[in-house]
Structure formats: C-alpha cells, structure tokens
Amino acid sequence: MNHYSLRSFHTLQDTTLFWEFCQRAALDTAQSAHVNMWGNVEQSLPYILKNTTRFNGTAGEFSILYHNDDIVACAGVYQSEFSRHIALAGTRLWIDKDYRNSMLAKEYILPAHKQWSKERGIKQVAICFNKYNKNLMKTFSRSRLGESKQRMFERQPRHLFHSNINEIPFAVNIQDTPQWVLYESLDTNWNFDWSKIRCF
C-alpha cells in the first residue's frame, strides 16, 4: 500500500519515532545537512523544535511525512524575520535515502507549505539553499525551463512554482547564514527589496 500522510510536529502525542528518524538522519554523513539533524546546539533541528517558536503552529509549521506508519521525510515553513509577507518553505528538509527519488518534497511537503502560506496571506513563498546544496537550485529552474510537455501538464496550482519562479541573483543573509533564494509570488502586486538583506 502506498499511503502518504502529513502530520505537524506540534500535534504529535508521542515524538519518539520522529527523534529516532532524526538520529538516523544524523548518521547519514554523506549528506552535509546531517549535522543539523541531531544534537543540543542552537542550529540543530531538535533544539529549534524544543526551544523556539519557529514551528509552533502559529509562526510556522513543521511537517512530517509518513509512508504508511514510517516517517520518510520532514521540513518546515515559517514566516520570515525580515518580512511578515514572506514565508520560508522546505526548511530543514530531510528525505530518507530510500525515498530521495520519489518527488516527495514536490508532491507533499512544498504544496502543504504553499497552502499554509496562502491561508496566512503570505505574498511570497521562498526556498533557500546553502552553499553546499546550491546546485539543487538547477533542478527547479532547469526542470521548469526545459521540461517536457508531459511534465508541464503535471504541474498543478498546488505545486510550488506553478505560476512563477524567481531567483535572487545574489546571496542573502538568513539566520546569519548566506542563502541563495528561489521564490514564487503569490501576490504579483507586492514585491520585496531583497538587497536589504544582501550578504556581499
């Protein structure tokens, strides 16, 4: 059976399975982001979930994707500190290595984050990339510009970047870290001057 479902971290009665998922992710040293998946330091996912309000259900949401009863992916969305009109989606994205070619972020996580943003009147939904995963930006832009007609028809309004995709041509400072940004405008009459948080 191929049943996927999303749950919010802040609604879990028992977090044991999720912490086990994070601990396994931290052992996947082939992925640079593994260092963020476990530990009691400010940048670790457990620390953020336990000690901040970033993903508390109001300021943001942390999504956990289940395949039947197994956790296979997770990521968060939250209202940015630099503009209440911009949401940062797909943050702390982690997908189990056995599911990395299954388009789970595209089909489940990012649509949920886009919907969360719409419900709160957000005007732009952005995803950010660090230096070590900046190359992943190409998968969004290339697949949009060079995709086959069949893949174009597969895009639905619920998908992130369905109506537009915008790339900031310079790094910006988010959470004291240089980030490269792609965003979709949900309100094309509103814009943000990203140069205000430019890094270099």
C-alpha positions as a printed NumPy array, in Angstrom:
array([[  0.   ,   0.   ,   0.   ],
       [  1.33 ,   3.426,  -0.976],
       [ -0.334,   5.725,   1.546],
       [  1.374,   9.029,   2.394],
       [  0.179,  11.417,   5.073],
       [  1.472,  14.649,   6.592],
       [  1.37 ,  15.468,  10.278],
       [  2.535,  18.524,  12.193],
       [  5.231,  18.119,  14.815],
       [  3.404,  20.297,  17.331],
       [  0.377,  17.962,  17.227],
       [  2.284,  14.714,  17.899],
       [  1.307,  12.982,  21.125],
       [  4.47 ,  10.866,  21.057],
       [  7.638,  12.201,  19.412],
       [  9.738,   9.046,  19.892],
       [  9.566,   7.884,  16.259],
       [ 10.447,  11.334,  14.998],
       [ 13.502,  11.652,  17.25 ],
       [ 14.625,   8.216,  16.063],
       [ 14.227,   9.414,  12.47 ],
       [ 16.411,  12.453,  13.27 ],
       [ 19.071,  10.315,  14.915],
       [ 19.242,   8.025,  11.854],
       [ 19.467,  11.083,   9.584],
       [ 22.4  ,  12.398,  11.613],
       [ 24.305,   9.213,  10.783],
       [ 23.987,   9.824,   7.017],
       [ 27.317,  11.629,   6.81 ],
       [ 27.284,  11.633,   3.003],
       [ 24.768,  14.495,   3.286],
       [ 26.183,  17.796,   4.542],
       [ 22.947,  18.677,   6.354],
       [ 23.23 ,  15.617,   8.613],
       [ 24.927,  17.796,  11.245],
       [ 21.678,  19.724,  11.727],
       [ 19.503,  16.702,  12.37 ],
       [ 20.575,  15.834,  15.915],
       [ 22.246,  17.449,  18.908],
       [ 21.613,  20.076,  21.53 ],
       [ 23.102,  23.073,  19.734],
       [ 21.152,  26.105,  18.506],
       [ 21.28 ,  25.145,  14.827],
       [ 20.074,  21.562,  15.337],
       [ 16.532,  20.642,  14.419],
       [ 15.68 ,  19.14 ,  17.841],
       [ 16.898,  22.3  ,  19.587],
       [ 14.787,  24.526,  17.319],
       [ 11.681,  22.379,  17.78 ],
       [ 12.053,  22.199,  21.564],
       [ 13.331,  25.691,  22.381],
       [ 11.94 ,  28.157,  19.839],
       [  8.539,  29.192,  18.496],
       [  9.601,  29.   ,  14.839],
       [  7.452,  25.945,  14.077],
       [  4.873,  26.207,  16.868],
       [  1.795,  26.059,  14.619],
       [  1.312,  29.831,  14.621],
       [  4.583,  31.383,  13.436],
       [  5.354,  28.28 ,  11.424],
       [  4.663,  24.617,  10.901],
       [  6.952,  21.609,  10.873],
       [  5.664,  18.869,   8.582],
       [  6.433,  15.177,   8.996],
       [  5.651,  12.892,   6.077],
       [  4.656,   9.301,   6.775],
       [  4.594,   6.417,   4.335],
       [  2.042,   4.185,   5.992],
       [  3.405,   4.166,   9.583],
       [  7.022,   5.062,   8.77 ],
       [  8.465,   8.576,   8.799],
       [ 10.173,   9.197,   5.458],
       [ 10.64 ,  12.984,   5.217],
       [ 10.263,  16.256,   7.077],
       [ 10.602,  20.004,   6.589],
       [  9.297,  23.256,   8.   ],
       [  7.735,  26.504,   6.839],
       [  7.727,  29.756,   8.792],
       [  7.121,  33.461,   8.471],
       [ 10.482,  35.119,   7.897],
       [ 12.016,  37.515,  10.385],
       [ 12.841,  40.065,   7.677],
       [  9.308,  40.365,   6.242],
       [  5.98 ,  39.17 ,   7.597],
       [  4.837,  38.797,   3.961],
       [  7.46 ,  36.149,   3.09 ],
       [  7.385,  32.511,   4.168],
       [ 10.436,  30.284,   4.026],
       [  9.362,  26.8  ,   2.962],
       [ 11.164,  23.477,   2.842],
       [ 13.469,  24.482,   5.699],
       [ 15.425,  21.671,   7.341],
       [ 14.196,  19.389,   4.571],
       [ 15.286,  15.812,   5.061],
       [ 14.219,  12.817,   2.991],
       [ 15.094,   9.234,   3.889],
       [ 17.71 ,   7.91 ,   1.481],
       [ 15.377,   5.188,   0.184],
       [ 12.836,   7.841,  -0.892],
       [ 15.035,  10.548,  -2.394],
       [ 13.935,   9.932,  -5.993],
       [ 10.223,   9.86 ,  -5.157],
       [  9.45 ,  13.592,  -5.58 ],
       [  8.118,  13.74 ,  -2.009],
       [  9.   ,  17.394,  -1.464],
       [  7.315,  18.422,  -4.72 ],
       [  4.177,  16.334,  -4.215],
       [  3.551,  16.57 ,  -0.469],
       [  5.711,  18.906,   1.584],
       [  6.036,  22.022,  -0.57 ],
       [  2.338,  22.057,  -1.583],
       [  1.415,  21.922,   2.114],
       [  3.792,  24.809,   2.828],
       [  2.353,  26.812,  -0.051],
       [ -1.157,  26.219,   1.289],
       [ -0.078,  27.207,   4.81 ],
       [  1.301,  30.445,   3.353],
       [ -1.854,  31.21 ,   1.372],
       [ -4.017,  30.726,   4.447],
       [ -1.975,  33.388,   6.25 ],
       [ -1.966,  35.987,   3.487],
       [  1.723,  35.472,   2.672],
       [  2.77 ,  37.243,  -0.529],
       [  5.921,  35.301,  -1.454],
       [  6.949,  31.712,  -0.68 ],
       [ 10.708,  31.178,  -0.817],
       [ 13.02 ,  28.217,  -0.549],
       [ 16.629,  28.746,   0.456],
       [ 19.816,  26.933,  -0.408],
       [ 23.125,  26.859,   1.447],
       [ 26.498,  26.838,  -0.259],
       [ 26.672,  23.032,  -0.065],
       [ 23.313,  22.443,  -1.772],
       [ 23.137,  25.462,  -4.058],
       [ 23.438,  23.139,  -7.06 ],
       [ 19.893,  21.894,  -6.3  ],
       [ 18.513,  25.227,  -7.493],
       [ 19.091,  23.978, -11.035],
       [ 16.601,  21.162, -10.572],
       [ 13.848,  23.731, -10.096],
       [ 14.84 ,  26.168, -12.831],
       [ 16.034,  23.608, -15.367],
       [ 13.014,  21.351, -14.99 ],
       [ 10.765,  24.353, -15.477],
       [ 12.57 ,  25.828, -18.483],
       [ 13.482,  22.584, -20.214],
       [ 10.766,  20.256, -19.025],
       [  8.791,  18.116, -21.434],
       [  5.2  ,  18.994, -22.266],
       [  4.096,  15.998, -20.219],
       [  5.852,  17.351, -17.106],
       [  4.369,  20.795, -17.744],
       [  0.877,  19.286, -17.712],
       [  1.707,  17.524, -14.457],
       [  2.217,  20.859, -12.681],
       [ -0.853,  21.814, -10.671],
       [ -1.73 ,  25.096,  -8.932],
       [ -0.964,  23.428,  -5.583],
       [  2.682,  22.906,  -6.584],
       [  5.266,  25.46 ,  -5.55 ],
       [  6.474,  27.48 ,  -8.564],
       [  3.349,  26.623, -10.552],
       [  2.665,  30.198, -11.669],
       [  6.127,  31.772, -11.492],
       [  9.673,  31.219, -10.318],
       [ 12.073,  33.993,  -9.345],
       [ 15.749,  33.707,  -8.473],
       [ 17.601,  36.252,  -6.35 ],
       [ 20.889,  36.838,  -8.225],
       [ 22.947,  37.247,  -5.04 ],
       [ 23.293,  35.619,  -1.624],
       [ 21.215,  36.967,   1.241],
       [ 21.662,  36.73 ,   4.997],
       [ 19.039,  34.481,   6.606],
       [ 19.574,  33.166,  10.14 ],
       [ 23.152,  34.516,   9.996],
       [ 23.92 ,  32.251,   7.04 ],
       [ 24.465,  33.106,   3.364],
       [ 21.498,  31.72 ,   1.419],
       [ 20.522,  31.609,  -2.239],
       [ 16.812,  32.03 ,  -2.861],
       [ 14.081,  30.98 ,  -5.263],
       [ 10.572,  32.275,  -4.632],
       [  7.059,  32.224,  -6.019],
       [  4.987,  35.39 ,  -5.847],
       [  1.506,  34.661,  -4.532],
       [  0.664,  38.351,  -4.904],
       [  2.306,  39.742,  -8.037],
       [  1.376,  43.296,  -6.99 ],
       [  3.707,  43.106,  -3.989],
       [  7.488,  42.966,  -4.002],
       [ 10.347,  42.897,  -1.534],
       [ 13.727,  44.549,  -1.882],
       [ 15.956,  41.536,  -1.283],
       [ 19.047,  43.753,  -1.471],
       [ 18.209,  44.893,   2.072],
       [ 19.5  ,  41.566,   3.353],
       [ 22.21 ,  41.05 ,   0.763],
       [ 25.353,  39.286,   2.021],
       [ 28.074,  40.501,  -0.301]])
